[in-house]
Amino acid sequence: MRDANLAPCGPADPPADAALQELKIVIVSDAWFPQVNGVVRTLSTVAERVRRLGHKVEVIGPDRFRTLPCPTYPEIRLAYWRVGRTVREVIEDFGADAVHIATEGPLGHAARAFARRRRSPFTTSFHTFFPDYLALRFGLPRSWSFAYLRRFHGRAAATMVSTTTMEGILAGRGFGNLVRWRRAVDTELFAPEKQTALDLPRPILMYVGRVAVEKNIEAFLSVDRPGTKVVIGDGPQRAALQAKYPDVHFLGAKFGEELAGLYAAADLFVLPSRTETFGLVMLEALASGVPVAAYPVQGPKDIITDPAVGALNEDLGAAIDGALGLSRDACRAHALTYSWDVSAREFVNHLRPFA
C-alpha cells in the first residue's frame, strides 16, 4: 500500500478511463463465500471484471480464518483468529496499491487499523443498512448505529454508495467523501429464455432473498391476491412464516442456473423490504423479464425509475396490481442498461487517486 496524504473525494463522476496503469487492489470483506447474498455477488463479480481490465485483485475474506457464527445470523461467519496479523501480511505481501474495505466487521476493522497506522489512504463502501437491522432486532436506536458507522467510514478517502437516494441519506447523517459506484446485473445468467416450468396457478408472485425480519416478508405474504406466492431463500424466519402461511411455496435457497430459471418463471417480483441499500434482486428479476412491485423507498426508487417496468406504492397490494402484466421486453431492456463493465471501471477510477 503506497503512503499518501488523504484527499477529499467529491461526488463528481470519476474519469471514464480506468485502463491506465495496472493496479494491485486488495478488497477486504467480512461477507464472502460460501455466503450467497447481494454483497458477495457484487464484490465477486466486480473483482472478476476488474481483473479483466488488467488489474490484479486479492480478496481478504473470512474463508482465510477461523470463524465464529454471527449472533442471530449463524450462517454468517466472523473471523477471529490472527485477524490483524493476517490482514497486514496479505496486504504487504501482495504489494497493494489500493485497499478497499467493503464491510464494517472484524476484517474491515483490522484493515482500517492497519491503514491508519501506516497513514495510508483506503476507501470503503456502504452496502447494508445495519441501523435499521439492529433497531428491528434489538431495539438499538438508529442514531447510535449511524454514529458508529459514521466514525468507521469517516477516515476513508472515499465511501462508495450505490444510489443517489443512499448518498442523500448518508450525507444527511453527516457522512462525507461520498461517491457514486453503480451496481449491475449478470444479464447472461438472468434472462427470460431461462424460464423453468412451474405447474402452479397463475399469476406467480415471487420473493427472492433472506427470510428475516428486516426483509418485511410478511407484508407480502399477508396481501390477499389470486395466484401463487413463492419465496426463494432461507433465514431465521422461514419456519415461522412457513407454518403461518401454508399456501405459500417456500423453496429454500437456490443458486445459479436453477435460480435464474425460477426468476424467469415468475409473473411478478415483489420486494417488501424497506431497508435495502440497492436491491440487486430487483435487477435480477428485471433481467429475467419480470416486473417489480415494491414500496417507494431507497433501492426501489433508484431502480424502478420507469413505470413500464414496475410499480411503487405504500399500499403493496396496489403496487402488485399496478405491476402485473407489464411488458417483459421493457423489463429486460431496462436491466441491460446496468453493465458490470461500467461498474468495474467506476470502482477502479474511485481507487486510482489514492493508489
C-alpha positions in Angstrom: 0.0 0.0 0.0 1.5 3.3 -1.0 1.6 6.1 1.5 -0.2 9.3 0.5 -1.9 12.2 2.1 -5.7 11.7 2.4 -7.6 13.8 0.0 -11.2 14.7 -0.2 -13.3 12.9 -2.8 -16.3 14.8 -4.1 -19.5 13.5 -5.6 -18.5 14.1 -9.2 -18.2 11.1 -11.6 -14.7 9.7 -11.9 -12.7 9.9 -15.1 -14.0 7.5 -17.8 -10.7 5.7 -18.5 -9.7 3.0 -16.0 -7.4 1.2 -18.4 -4.3 3.2 -17.4 -1.6 1.9 -15.0 -2.1 -1.6 -13.7 -3.2 -1.5 -10.0 -2.8 -4.1 -7.3 -6.1 -3.9 -5.4 -7.0 -5.6 -2.1 -10.7 -5.9 -1.3 -11.4 -6.6 2.4 -14.8 -8.1 3.1 -16.4 -9.9 6.1 -19.1 -11.1 3.6 -17.6 -13.7 1.3 -18.2 -17.2 0.0 -19.7 -19.6 1.0 -22.2 -16.8 1.9 -24.5 -16.0 -1.0 -26.1 -12.6 -0.9 -26.1 -9.3 -2.8 -22.8 -8.1 -1.2 -20.9 -11.2 -2.1 -22.3 -11.3 -5.6 -21.4 -7.7 -6.2 -17.9 -8.0 -4.8 -17.0 -11.2 -6.5 -18.3 -10.0 -9.9 -16.6 -6.7 -9.6 -13.3 -8.4 -8.7 -13.6 -10.7 -11.8 -14.4 -7.7 -14.1 -11.6 -5.6 -12.6 -9.1 -8.4 -13.4 -10.4 -8.4 -17.0 -9.4 -4.8 -17.2 -5.8 -5.8 -16.5 -5.6 -5.2 -12.8 -4.6 -7.6 -10.0 -7.1 -8.2 -7.2 -6.8 -10.0 -3.9 -9.8 -10.6 -1.7 -9.4 -11.0 2.1 -12.5 -12.8 3.3 -13.4 -14.9 6.4 -12.6 -18.1 4.4 -8.9 -17.5 5.3 -9.6 -17.6 9.1 -11.0 -19.5 12.0 -14.5 -18.1 12.4 -17.4 -17.8 14.8 -21.1 -17.6 13.9 -22.6 -14.1 13.9 -25.3 -13.7 16.6 -28.8 -14.2 15.1 -27.1 -14.9 11.7 -25.3 -18.2 12.2 -24.6 -18.8 8.5 -22.5 -15.6 8.5 -19.1 -16.4 9.9 -16.9 -13.8 11.6 -13.1 -14.1 11.6 -11.5 -14.1 15.0 -8.0 -15.8 14.9 -4.9 -13.8 13.9 -7.0 -11.3 12.1 -4.9 -8.2 12.3 -1.6 -10.1 11.6 -3.0 -11.9 8.6 -4.6 -8.8 7.1 -1.3 -7.0 7.4 0.7 -9.8 5.9 -1.6 -10.3 2.9 -1.7 -6.5 2.1 2.1 -6.2 2.4 3.0 -9.5 0.6 0.6 -8.5 -2.3 2.2 -5.1 -2.6 -1.2 -3.4 -2.7 -1.5 -0.1 -4.4 -5.1 0.4 -3.1 -7.1 -1.1 -0.3 -10.9 -1.2 -0.4 -12.8 -2.1 2.8 -16.3 -3.3 2.0 -17.7 -4.2 5.4 -17.6 -3.0 9.0 -16.8 -6.3 10.6 -13.6 -7.8 12.2 -11.7 -7.8 8.9 -12.8 -4.3 7.9 -11.7 -3.0 11.3 -8.3 -4.8 11.0 -7.7 -3.3 7.6 -8.8 0.1 8.7 -6.5 0.0 11.7 -3.5 -1.1 9.6 -4.1 1.6 7.1 -4.3 4.3 9.8 -1.1 3.0 11.4 0.6 3.3 8.0 -1.0 6.7 7.4 -2.1 5.3 4.0 -5.4 6.0 2.3 -8.2 3.5 1.9 -11.7 3.5 0.5 -14.9 2.0 1.9 -18.3 1.1 0.6 -21.7 1.2 2.3 -23.7 -2.0 1.5 -26.1 -2.7 4.3 -28.5 -0.6 6.4 -27.3 -2.0 9.7 -29.0 0.7 11.8 -32.4 -0.5 10.6 -31.5 -4.2 11.2 -30.3 -3.5 14.7 -33.3 -1.4 15.5 -35.7 -4.2 14.3 -33.8 -7.0 16.0 -32.6 -5.4 19.3 -34.3 -2.0 19.6 -31.0 -0.2 19.3 -31.5 3.4 18.5 -30.7 4.1 14.8 -28.8 7.3 15.9 -26.3 5.1 17.8 -25.6 2.8 14.9 -25.2 5.7 12.5 -22.8 7.3 14.8 -20.7 4.2 14.9 -20.8 3.8 11.1 -20.0 7.5 10.5 -16.9 7.1 12.6 -15.9 3.9 10.8 -16.2 5.4 7.3 -15.1 8.9 8.4 -11.4 8.1 7.9 -11.9 6.8 4.4 -10.6 8.8 1.4 -13.9 7.9 -0.3 -17.0 6.0 0.7 -18.8 4.4 -2.3 -22.6 4.3 -2.3 -24.8 2.7 -4.9 -27.6 5.2 -5.4 -28.5 8.9 -5.3 -31.0 8.2 -2.6 -28.4 6.5 -0.4 -26.0 9.3 -1.0 -28.6 11.8 0.3 -29.5 9.7 3.3 -25.9 9.3 4.4 -25.0 13.0 3.7 -27.9 13.9 5.9 -26.4 11.8 8.6 -23.1 13.6 8.4 -21.1 11.2 6.2 -18.5 12.8 4.0 -16.4 12.0 0.9 -19.3 10.1 -0.7 -19.0 8.9 -4.3 -21.4 7.0 -6.5 -20.5 3.4 -7.5 -23.2 2.0 -9.8 -24.1 -1.7 -9.4 -25.1 -4.1 -12.2 -26.6 -7.5 -13.1 -25.4 -10.6 -14.9 -27.7 -10.4 -18.0 -26.2 -13.6 -19.4 -27.2 -15.7 -16.4 -30.5 -14.0 -15.7 -32.6 -14.0 -18.9 -36.2 -14.6 -19.9 -35.4 -17.7 -22.0 -34.0 -19.5 -18.9 -37.7 -20.0 -17.7 -38.4 -23.1 -15.7 -41.8 -24.7 -16.0 -43.7 -24.2 -12.7 -47.0 -26.0 -12.5 -48.7 -23.5 -10.2 -51.8 -21.3 -10.5 -51.0 -18.0 -12.2 -50.0 -15.3 -11.6 -46.9 -16.4 -9.8 -45.8 -13.7 -7.3 -42.2 -14.2 -6.2 -39.8 -13.0 -3.5 -36.1 -13.9 -3.5 -33.8 -13.1 -0.6 -33.1 -13.7 3.0 -36.1 -14.8 5.1 -35.6 -12.5 8.1 -37.5 -9.8 10.0 -35.7 -6.9 8.3 -36.9 -8.0 4.9 -40.5 -7.4 5.9 -41.7 -10.5 4.0 -44.9 -10.8 5.9 -46.1 -7.6 4.3 -46.0 -9.5 1.0 -47.4 -12.8 2.3 -50.4 -11.1 4.0 -51.6 -9.5 0.8 -54.7 -11.2 -0.5 -54.3 -11.7 -4.2 -55.2 -14.5 -6.6 -52.4 -16.8 -7.9 -49.4 -18.3 -6.1 -46.8 -16.8 -3.8 -43.3 -18.3 -4.0 -40.5 -17.5 -1.6 -36.9 -18.4 -2.5 -34.3 -18.1 0.2 -33.6 -19.1 3.7 -33.2 -17.5 7.1 -34.3 -17.4 10.7 -38.0 -16.5 9.9 -38.6 -19.3 7.4 -40.0 -21.9 9.8 -42.4 -19.5 11.5 -43.7 -18.0 8.2 -44.0 -21.4 6.6 -46.2 -22.5 9.4 -48.3 -19.4 9.4 -48.7 -19.3 5.6 -49.1 -22.9 4.5 -50.4 -21.9 1.0 -47.1 -20.2 0.2 -44.4 -22.2 -1.6 -41.1 -21.9 0.3 -38.4 -23.3 -2.0 -35.3 -22.6 0.1 -32.1 -21.1 -1.2 -31.4 -21.5 -4.9 -28.4 -20.6 -7.0 -27.0 -20.2 -10.5 -29.0 -21.6 -13.4 -31.7 -23.0 -11.1 -32.3 -19.6 -9.6 -32.3 -18.0 -13.0 -34.9 -20.4 -14.2 -37.2 -19.7 -11.3 -36.9 -16.0 -11.6 -38.0 -16.2 -15.3 -40.9 -18.4 -14.4 -42.5 -15.6 -12.2 -45.1 -13.2 -13.4 -44.1 -10.6 -10.8 -41.3 -10.0 -8.4 -42.3 -8.5 -5.0 -39.8 -6.8 -2.8 -41.4 -5.9 0.6 -38.2 -4.7 2.2 -37.9 -1.1 3.4 -34.2 -1.5 4.3 -32.4 -2.1 1.0 -29.4 0.0 0.1 -29.7 -1.2 -3.5 -31.7 -4.4 -4.1 -29.7 -6.5 -6.6 -32.6 -9.0 -6.7 -34.8 -6.4 -8.5 -32.3 -6.2 -11.3 -32.1 -10.0 -11.5 -35.8 -10.1 -11.8 -35.9 -7.4 -14.5 -33.1 -9.1 -16.4 -35.4 -12.2 -16.4 -38.2 -10.2 -17.9 -40.2 -9.9 -14.7 -41.7 -6.6 -13.5 -41.3 -5.4 -9.9 -43.7 -4.3 -7.1 -42.2 -2.6 -4.1 -42.5 0.2 -1.6 -41.4 3.7 -2.7 -38.2 3.6 -0.6 -34.4 3.7 -1.1 -33.4 1.0 -3.5 -36.7 0.5 -5.4 -36.9 4.3 -6.0 -33.5 4.2 -7.7 -34.0 1.1 -9.8 -37.7 1.3 -10.8 -37.4 4.6 -12.5 -39.7 3.7 -15.4 -43.3 2.9 -14.8 -43.1 0.4 -17.7 -41.0 -2.0 -15.5 -42.7 -1.8 -12.1 -44.9 -0.1 -9.6 -44.1 1.5 -6.3 -46.8 2.2 -3.7 -47.2 2.5 0.1 -50.0 0.0 -0.5 -48.1 -3.1 -1.5 -51.3 -4.7 -2.9 -51.8 -1.7 -5.1 -48.2 -1.9 -6.3 -48.8 -5.6 -7.2 -51.9 -4.7 -9.1 -50.1 -1.9 -11.0 -47.1 -4.0 -11.9 -48.8 -7.2 -13.1 -48.9 -7.6 -16.8 -46.2 -5.0 -17.6 -44.0 -5.7 -20.6 -41.4 -8.4 -20.1 -39.4 -6.9 -23.0 -39.3 -3.5 -21.3 -38.1 -5.1 -18.1 -35.3 -6.8 -19.9 -34.3 -3.7 -21.8 -34.1 -1.7 -18.5 -31.8 -4.3 -16.9 -29.5 -4.2 -19.9 -28.5 -0.6 -19.0 -26.8 -1.9 -15.9 -23.4 -3.0 -17.1 -20.8 -4.8 -14.9 -18.0 -3.4 -17.1 -19.1 0.1 -16.4 -19.4 -0.7 -12.7 -15.9 -2.2 -12.6 -14.3 0.8 -14.3 -16.1 3.2 -12.0 -14.8 1.2 -9.0 -11.2 1.4 -10.2 -11.4 5.1 -11.0 -12.5 5.8 -7.5 -9.4 4.0 -6.2 -6.9 5.4 -8.6 -6.5 8.9 -7.0 -5.3 7.3 -3.7 -3.1 4.5 -5.2 
